[in-house]
Amino acid sequence: MRTKPHYFMIPVVAVKREVPIGFAFLLVEGEKMGSGFTAILGIGVSSQYQGMGVGFSMMHFLVVKAKEWRVKHIILEVLEDNPRAIALYRKCGFRTTRRPVKKELRDGENLSLIQMAANVGSV
Ligand SMILES: CC(C)(COP(=O)(O)OP(=O)(O)OC[C@H]1O[C@@H](n2cnc3c(N)ncnc32)[C@H](O)[C@@H]1OP(=O)(O)O)[C@@H](O)C(=O)NCCC(=O)NCCS
């Protein structure tokens, strides 16, 4: 019997002198009694603190938490023209699973998104 899918969030906030400078989260979805969860990852670091290891530290924290919560796979979408984020994800063991998919916004602008994924057991 399938249990009802449920969702929960694992957040992390990076703080410097009591001021938030970065935020990341895993949105975990899955079945409680199933073989493990899948999570969607989101991340952002304040522009003046980028390139200092904050993003990597938050990713590391979330991967540790993911293991604790029996998350099997983490997936994310990233703009094709965001090499900084793609480099971070690669460094953390993510690989491209779907080549660019175009998404049209309401104003007619097109976004080109890559899907990446990591097998939590191997990162
Ligand atoms: C993408 C982002 C989260 C990375 O966080 P960060 O704190 O800047 O990254 P880190 O300093 O931890 O760097 C980790 C790795 O990212 C990559 N990276 C960081 N800055 C980079 C740059 N300027 N150019 C290329 N790669 C870069 C490198 O692989 C780096 O590892 P290294 O230092 O061993 O070379 C951050 O730049 C950001 O918030 N950008 C704007 C929002 C965004 O793009 N969010 C992701 C949407 S999918």
The ligand as an SDF file (V2000), in Angstrom:
LIG
                    3D

 48 50  0  0  0  0  0  0  0  0999 V2000
   26.1630   29.8300   -6.8370 C   0  0  0  0  0  0  0  0  0  0  0  0
   26.4620   30.2490   -5.4080 C   0  0  0  0  0  0  0  0  0  0  0  0
   25.4190   29.6610   -4.4750 C   0  0  0  0  0  0  0  0  0  0  0  0
   27.8660   29.6560   -5.0480 C   0  0  0  0  0  0  0  0  0  0  0  0
   28.1470   29.9720   -3.6960 O   0  0  0  0  0  0  0  0  0  0  0  0
   29.5540   30.5940   -3.3080 P   0  0  0  0  0  0  0  0  0  0  0  0
   29.5800   30.7940   -1.8550 O   0  0  0  0  0  0  0  0  0  0  0  0
   29.7980   31.7740   -4.1700 O   0  0  0  0  0  0  0  0  0  0  0  0
   30.5370   29.3940   -3.7560 O   0  0  0  0  0  0  0  0  0  0  0  0
   31.8670   28.9360   -2.9900 P   0  0  0  0  0  0  0  0  0  0  0  0
   32.6980   30.1190   -2.6400 O   0  0  0  0  0  0  0  0  0  0  0  0
   31.4790   28.0210   -1.8900 O   0  0  0  0  0  0  0  0  0  0  0  0
   32.6310   28.1630   -4.1430 O   0  0  0  0  0  0  0  0  0  0  0  0
   32.4600   26.7820   -4.2950 C   0  0  0  0  0  0  0  0  0  0  0  0
   32.7740   26.4190   -5.7240 C   0  0  0  0  0  0  0  0  0  0  0  0
   31.9160   27.1120   -6.6160 O   0  0  0  0  0  0  0  0  0  0  0  0
   32.6460   27.4460   -7.7940 C   0  0  0  0  0  0  0  0  0  0  0  0
   32.7990   28.9040   -7.8880 N   0  0  0  0  0  0  0  0  0  0  0  0
   32.6920   29.8250   -6.9110 C   0  0  0  0  0  0  0  0  0  0  0  0
   32.8950   31.0610   -7.4150 N   0  0  0  0  0  0  0  0  0  0  0  0
   33.1300   30.9010   -8.7220 C   0  0  0  0  0  0  0  0  0  0  0  0
   33.3970   31.7950   -9.7990 C   0  0  0  0  0  0  0  0  0  0  0  0
   33.4740   33.1210   -9.6260 N   0  0  0  0  0  0  0  0  0  0  0  0
   33.5490   31.2750  -11.0510 N   0  0  0  0  0  0  0  0  0  0  0  0
   33.4870   29.9490  -11.2610 C   0  0  0  0  0  0  0  0  0  0  0  0
   33.2250   29.0420  -10.2640 N   0  0  0  0  0  0  0  0  0  0  0  0
   33.0660   29.5180   -9.0300 C   0  0  0  0  0  0  0  0  0  0  0  0
   34.0050   26.7910   -7.6510 C   0  0  0  0  0  0  0  0  0  0  0  0
   33.9080   25.4660   -8.1150 O   0  0  0  0  0  0  0  0  0  0  0  0
   34.1710   26.7980   -6.1750 C   0  0  0  0  0  0  0  0  0  0  0  0
   35.0820   25.8520   -5.7460 O   0  0  0  0  0  0  0  0  0  0  0  0
   36.6500   26.2750   -5.5990 P   0  0  0  0  0  0  0  0  0  0  0  0
   36.6740   27.4280   -4.6640 O   0  0  0  0  0  0  0  0  0  0  0  0
   37.2940   25.0450   -5.0430 O   0  0  0  0  0  0  0  0  0  0  0  0
   37.1010   26.6340   -6.9810 O   0  0  0  0  0  0  0  0  0  0  0  0
   26.5360   31.7910   -5.2490 C   0  0  0  0  0  0  0  0  0  0  0  0
   27.5130   32.2940   -6.1100 O   0  0  0  0  0  0  0  0  0  0  0  0
   25.2030   32.4760   -5.5040 C   0  0  0  0  0  0  0  0  0  0  0  0
   24.4010   32.6330   -4.5990 O   0  0  0  0  0  0  0  0  0  0  0  0
   24.9560   32.9120   -6.7430 N   0  0  0  0  0  0  0  0  0  0  0  0
   23.7310   33.6450   -7.0670 C   0  0  0  0  0  0  0  0  0  0  0  0
   22.4820   32.8030   -6.8720 C   0  0  0  0  0  0  0  0  0  0  0  0
   22.5550   31.5080   -7.6310 C   0  0  0  0  0  0  0  0  0  0  0  0
   23.1000   31.4350   -8.7270 O   0  0  0  0  0  0  0  0  0  0  0  0
   22.0020   30.4600   -7.0160 N   0  0  0  0  0  0  0  0  0  0  0  0
   21.9480   29.1440   -7.6160 C   0  0  0  0  0  0  0  0  0  0  0  0
   20.7050   29.0570   -8.4630 C   0  0  0  0  0  0  0  0  0  0  0  0
   20.5320   27.4330   -9.1710 S   0  0  0  0  0  0  0  0  0  0  0  0
  1  2  1  0
  2  3  1  0
  2  4  1  0
  2 36  1  0
  4  5  1  0
  5  6  1  0
  6  7  2  0
  6  8  1  0
  6  9  1  0
  9 10  1  0
 10 11  2  0
 10 12  1  0
 10 13  1  0
 13 14  1  0
 14 15  1  0
 15 16  1  0
 15 30  1  0
 16 17  1  0
 17 18  1  0
 17 28  1  0
 18 19  1  0
 18 27  1  0
 19 20  2  0
 20 21  1  0
 21 22  1  0
 21 27  2  0
 22 23  1  0
 22 24  2  0
 24 25  1  0
 25 26  2  0
 26 27  1  0
 28 29  1  0
 28 30  1  0
 30 31  1  0
 31 32  1  0
 32 33  2  0
 32 34  1  0
 32 35  1  0
 36 37  1  0
 36 38  1  0
 38 39  2  0
 38 40  1  0
 40 41  1  0
 41 42  1  0
 42 43  1  0
 43 44  2  0
 43 45  1  0
 45 46  1  0
 46 47  1  0
 47 48  1  0
M  END
$$$$
